[in-house]
């Protein structure tokens, strides 16, 4: 996986985790759900990138 894409996906996962934690702390279910969604999207993108790397080799 390209280093830039990996860093970008990790950053999005971290951002999602922060939103989820903040939402949980303040009782904002919408923010919490958005955070979980961002994490899921970043994890999916990272999985696709890993699959592409596997097929290249």
N, C-alpha and C positions, 0 to 999 in steps of 0.2 A: 504494500500500500504506500502511496506517496506520503511522505512525511507531512506535507502541508495539509492533506486531506485528513490524515489521522489526527493532527492537532486540532483541526477545525471540528471534527466529530467529538473529540474529547471535550472541547470547549462548550459545544452545544449540550452535551450530556451534563456537564457541570452547571451550566446556566439553568437547565431544566430542573436539576436537583435543588438549586437555590430557590427557584420559584416554588417548587413543591414544598420545601421546608418553610419558606416564608408564608405561603398560603395556609399551611397547617398551623403555624404559630399564631396567625391573626384570625384564623377561622374563616378564611376565604376559600370556599370549595372550588370556585372557578379558577383561581390562580393555582391552586394545588393540582387541578386537572390539567391545566395548560402545561405545568411543569412536567407532569408524568408523560404527557403527549410529546413534548420536546425530547425527553429522554428516549422514548420509544423510537422516535424518528431518527435520532442520531445513532442509536444502536442498530437500527435497520440499515442505515447508510454504511455504517462500519462493516456490517456483515456482508453487504454487497461488495464493498471494496476488497474484503478478504477473499471472497469467492473469485473476483476478477484476478487477483494476484495468484491464486491457486491455479487458475486456468492458464495463466501466462507461463507458468513453470512446468 
